[in-house]
Amino acid sequence: MPTHKSCEKRLRQEQKITARNNYVKMTIRTLSKKMHSDITIEEKEKLLADVYSKLDKAAKRKIIHKRTAARRKARLAAYFNKVKLETVKESKPEKKVEIKETEE
């Protein structure tokens, strides 16, 4: 335990800052997990924008590193695009193409 007044104050400040930072990190983690759950594409699109915002703010406040934020955003975007493509493929029936033979 600190013995000086300034050290005691610093300890209190660090506890508050740590609690705030942990809350932000847990929120980001929760939203990222929610992105991988079974929700509609429209909800995922809204959630993606929300996660992007949280990651950018956390990087700006130096809660997480800016490259970490960029990497997580890239991975979420790749996942979202993959799911979106699969959804489009499932909803569209494939067309059968007939090849006409030419007479020579």
Secondary structure, 3 states (H helix, E strand, C coil): CCCCHHHHHHHHHHHHHHHHHHHHHHHHHHHHHHHCCCCCHHHHHHHHHHHHHHHHHHHHCCCCCHHHHHHHHHHHHHHHHHHHHHHHHHHCCCCCCCCCCCCC
